Amino acid sequence: MAVIPNIIFAVILFAAIFFFVRNVRKLIRNIRIGKDVDRSDNKPERFRKMARIALGQQKMVVRPVAGILHIIVYLGFIIINIEVLEIIIDGLFGTHRIFSFLGGFYAVLIGSFEVLALLVLVSVIVFWVRRNIIRLQRFRKPEMKGWPKNDGNFILYFEMILMVLFLVMNATDVSFQQMQAGNVVSGLIAPLFEGLPGSTLHIIERSAWWLHIVGILVFLNYLYYSKHLHILLAFPNTYFANLNPKGRMDNLEAVTKEVKLMMDPNADPFAAPAEGEESAPPEKFGVSDVADLNWVQLLNAYTCTECGRCTSECPASQTGKKLSPRKIMMDTRDRLEEVGKNIDNNGTFVEDNKSLLDNYITREELWACTSCNACVEACPVSIDPLSIILDMRRYLVMEQSAAPAELNNMMTNIENNGAPWPYNQMDRLNWKNE
């Protein structure tokens, strides 16, 4: 009978790992829906950028209060969960605080965990107050209603409960408290349980232990459905980020091919394919759906933290226009999830008469963008909403000829006059004589 708890723990642990691995495989499959792009260049710089931004939280501290609190929660998440290793060993083999043989080092370790747990608890409460009492403007945008708003709060509640359970678990562990080492915070909580029978303390300690580890495993699997997926994806996202200067736009390979074909006097654009070759479908210019984006852009969508720093820095958003760079990323992720579920249900994607353009992102949003890169600069994990906006604009212009009238006039003038203004090429230098 003594092994039944260990068996139950093993079943819960391996079920959690199974579902986590399944979700990771689904995540990778969805990202691979995107087109290929080579981001294997300049590996040293990529590792440096990942170390500075993802590991070092360089961009978070641009806003000091939120940045410092986030670093506390980040360190707490990483360091406190080292204890999960001990919990897993204890749960599988029926031991109790297996690493306590480390003596003084163990006391320092657990003491550090307790201090961090308290700091994380305080930080998370402050974050909750900012969202729900102070109600910061960037958390009150239209895209932050419903699930996105609830998701942000669910995570905060999760973290509060896990930290409290950890401290209660230590406070009611009689043998740990008798060590008088490492209980720097739980020792202050332990008096609250004075007078309770030893059996009751044991039940409380065991309940907190089980709820703490099961909560961590539930949280692990909740990540896939939450904006907190960035905990895992911030590292690859910063590594594979675009290293080119922010003002530099890439050329469409499909357009380059067309131009070369037009300029080749020996090329016949209407030539039939050679015998044995199939006629290739015409290449699509720009992006109308998630399958047209590259895999890094899809990785960006899954990495979005929904923090809203991009939208709060966006000049179009600040002036009341419909554009929100955060919404662009959230819409891309939502459409990608819809495509992924379509594949799950049918084995392959079945046309659903929907697309990222129009069904999720409106043309008004796309044309409101000033292409200033403020959103890219502001993002704490190197997400690039502008690249998606520009690719979708290209589709509107090059596939649908659906640019705004002002832009069509400018392009017509450039084509006819070699300049954006409507006057004859012969008059272009008349300003010198004035």
N, C-alpha and C positions, 0 to 999 in steps of 0.2 A: 504493500500500500504506500510505502514511503516514496516509491519511485513515480507514483501517479502524477504529482505536480511537475516532475521533471519531464514526463512524457507530454503533458499538456503544454508545458512551456516550449518543448521542441516542436510540437505541431504548430503552435502559434508563430514561432520564429520562422520556420521553413515556409509556412503559408505566406507570411509577410514578404519574405525574400522572393518567393515564386511570383507573387503579384507585382512586386517592384521590378523584377527582371522583365516580366511580360510588358509592363508599361514602358520601360526603357527601350525595349525592342520596337514597340509601336511608335515611340517618339522618334527613334532613328529612322524608321521606315518613312514616317511623315516628312521628316526633314529631307530625306533623299528623293522625295517627289520633285524637289527643285532641280533646276539645271545645274550642271557642273560648272565650277569656277575654281581656278587655281589660286590657292592661298598658301603655297608651300615656300614662297620666297622669304628671304631675310629672317631666318629662324631666330638668330640671336636677338634681333629687335622685337620679334613677336614674343619671345619669352620674357624680355625686359618689360614690355608693355603689360603682359599678363601679371607679372609680379607686382608692378606698380599699381595697376588699376583694380584687378580682381583680388589679389592677396593683400596689397598694401592699402586698399581703399582710398587711393589718392584723390579721386574725384568726389568722394562722399564728403570730405572735410571742407570742401569749398563753402558749404553751409555748416558752420562749426557745430551748432547745437545738435542738429539731426545727425551730422556726421559722427560726432563723438559717441552719441547714444547708439548709433548703428554699429560702430566698431565694438562697443561693449557687448551688444547682442551677438554680433558675429563671432567674437572671441569666445563668448559663453557657449554658443552653439558648437564650436569646434572643440574647445577644451573640456567642457563638462561632459560631452559625449564620449570622452576617453573612458569615463567610468562605465559606459555601456558594455565595454569589453568584460569588465569584472562581473557585471550583472548577468551577461550571457553565460559566462563560465559557471557562475553560481546557479543559474537557472537550469543548465543542462546537467550538472553533476551533483547538485544538491549541497554544495559548499556554502559557506557564508563569509563574505568579504575575504575572498581567496588571496588578495594581494596584501592583506594586513601584516603578513610576515616581513614586509619591507620596513616595518617599524617607523622610524622617524620620517623617512621619505614619504611613506604612505600618509602620515599625519599632515605633512606639508601639502601633499597633493590634494587630499580631501578638503583641507582647510582652504586651499585656493579655489577649489570647486564651489565651496559654500559661499565664499565672498563673491565670486562671479555670479552665482545663482541669485544672490540678493541684488547685485547691480543690474543683472538682466531683468529681474522682476520690476525694479524701479524704472528702468529704461522703457520697458514695454508698457507700463502704466502711463508714462509720459506720452508715448506714441498714441495710446488709446485716447488720452485727453486731447491731444492735438487733432485727432480725427473726429472725435465725437462731441467734445465740449467747446474747444476753441474753433473747431470746424474750419481748418485752413482752406483757402479758396481753391487750391489745386486739387483738393479731395472732394470738391462739390461740383465738378464739371458733369455735364449730362452723361458721359460714358461711365461715370463712377456710381451709377445707381444700380440697384438690384444686386446681382451676384458679385460684381467687382467690389462693391462696398462691403457686402457681407463677408466675402473672402478675406479682405484685409482685417476685419474684426475677428473672424474665426481664428486666424493665425495668432493674433495677439492673445486671445483667450487660451489657445493651445499652450503658448509659451508661459503664460501666467500659471496655469494649472500644473504644467510639468515642473516648473521651478518650485512651486509650493510643495508638491508631492516629494520632490527630492529632499527638501529641508525637513519636512515632517517625517519622512522615512529615517533620516539620520537622527532626528530629535527623539524618536521613540525606540531607537535601537539601543537597548540597555547596555549591551556589551561594548558598543562603540562609545557611548557616553561615559562609561566607566574608564575608558582609555584616557580620557581627559587630554586628547591630542587630536587636533584637526576639527574639533567641533566648535569652531570660532563663531558660527552663526547659529547652528542647531542647538548649541549649549544655552543660548539665550531663549530659545523656544521651548526647550525641554521642561522648564518649570510649569508650563501650561498644562502638562500632563501628569504633574505630581499627584500622588494619592490614588492613581489608577492601579488596579492589580496588574501584576506582571503578565498574566494571560491576555488582558485587554490591550496592554501596550504591544504585545507580540502581534495581536490581530491587526492593530492599527499600522504597525510597521510593515507587516506582510501585505496588507491591502495597499498601502502607499507604494510598496515595491512593485507589486503587480500592475497597478494602475500607471505607474511611471514608465515601466518598460513597454507595456502594451500601448500606452499613449505615444511613445517614441516610434513604435512600429507602425501605428496608424498614421502618424504624422509623415513618416517616410513615404507611405503610399498615397497620402493626400497631396504630396508635392506635385504629382503629375497633373492634377486638376486645378492647381493653384498658381497664382503669380509667383509664389515662392520657389518655383522651379529654378529661378535664377541662382539659388544656393548652389546648385550643381552646374548650371550652364554658364555662369559668369566667366568661368575659367576658359573653356573653349571659345566662348564668344569674343572675349578680349584677345585671345591668341589669333583668331582668324579674322580679326577686324581689318578693314582697309587701311593700309599704311600710306597711301598716296595723300598729297595735300588735299585738304577738304574742298577747295575750290575746283579741283580737277575732276572733270566728268569723263567717264569712259566712252569709248566708241562702240557702237553696235556692230558686231562682226557681220551680221546679216546685211547691214547697210553697206559696209565696206566691200563685201562681195559683189553687191549690186553695182556699186560705183565702178569697181574694177572691170566688171563685165561690160558696162556701158562704154568704158574708155578703151577697151581692147578691140582694135579694128578687125581682128580675126575671129572674134567671138560671135556666135549666132545665138542670141537669147531664146530664139524660137526653135532651136534644133531639137529633134526628137532624140530620146535617150538611145545609147548604143544598144545593139542586140544583146539580150541577156540581162540588161540593166532595167531596173524599175524607175519610173519617173518619180523624182523626189517631190514631195508636197512643197508648195511655196513657204518660205520661212516667214514667221510672224515677227513683225516689228513691234517692240515694246511688250507691255504686260497688261493682260485683262483678267487673269486668274492666277491662283497661287502656283500652278504648275509652270507658269512662265517665269516666275522668280527663280533666282539661284538659291542653292541650299544655304548659303550664309545668311541671306535675307530671311529665310524661314527659321534658321537658328536664332536670328535676332528677335523674331516674333515670339518664340517660346521663351526667350531670355528676359523679355520686358518685365520690369518690376512694378509697372503701373504707378511709379512714384510721382509722375507728373512734372518732373523738372523740365522735361522737354517742352511741354505745353506752357508752363509758366514763363519760359524764356522766349516763346514763339511770338514774334511781332504781329503776325496775322491774328493769332488768338487774342493777344492783348488789345487789339483794336476792334474786337467784337466779331471777327469773321468766324466762319463755321469750322475752320481747320483746327484740329488738335492732333499733333504728332503722336501722342499717346494712343488716341483712338485709331490712328492708322495701323499701329502695331497690334492693338487688341483685335481689330477687325481682321487683320491678316491671320492671326492665330485662330480666331473663331472660324474663319472660312477653311483654314487648313484642317482643323479638327472635324469640320463637317465633311470634307473630302475624305479624311481618314476613316470616319464612320461609314461612309459610302463604300469604301474598299473593304472594310470589315464585313459588311452585310452582303456584298456581292462578289467578293473575291478579286474584283478589279473595279476600276472606277466606271460607273454607269452615268452617262450624261444626265444631269439634274436640272438643266436649263437655268442654272445660277452661275454667277461669277463674282469675283472680288469687286470688280468695277460695277457700279450701279446698285447691286444687291447689298453691298456692304459699305463701300466707299463711294461717295458721290463726286460728281465732276466739279461741283462748287468747292468742295474741300481741296481737290487737287489744284485748281487754278488760284486758290487763295494763297498758296505757298509762295514766299518771296525767294526761295532757294538760298537763304542766307546762312544755312548750316548751324544756326543757334541751337537747334534741337540736338544735333549730333555732338556739338561741343558740350552741351549740358548733361548728356546721358552719363550716369556713373558706371555703366558697364559697356560702353562703346557700341550702342545700337545706332543704326543709321536709317531713320524713317525717310530721309530725303531721297535715298536711292530708290525706294519703292514709289514715291511720288513722281520722280522724274521718269521712271520706266513706264508708269501708267500714263503719264502725259505723252510720252512718245507714241504709245499705242493710239491715243486719241488723235494725235496730229497725223501720224504716218499711215494708220490703218483706216481711220474713220473720217479724216479731214474735219475733225470736230474741235478745232482750236477756237478760242474766242475771236470775235471780229477784229479787235485791236491787233491781235497777234497775226491773224491772216493778212491784214493790211500791211503790217511790217514786213512779213515774209514776201509778199507780192512786190513791195518796193525794193527789197534786197534783190529779188530775182530780176526785176526790170531795170533798176537804177543803180544797183551795187551799193545801196545805202538804205537805211530804214526810213528815210524821209522822202516825200513824194515830189522830188524835182529831178530835172534832167541831169544826166551824168556830166554834161558839159558845164553845168553851173555849180558843180560841187566845190570848187575852189574860189568862188566869187567873194567869199567872206574875207579873203586876204586883202582885197582892194578896198574894203570899207574902212 
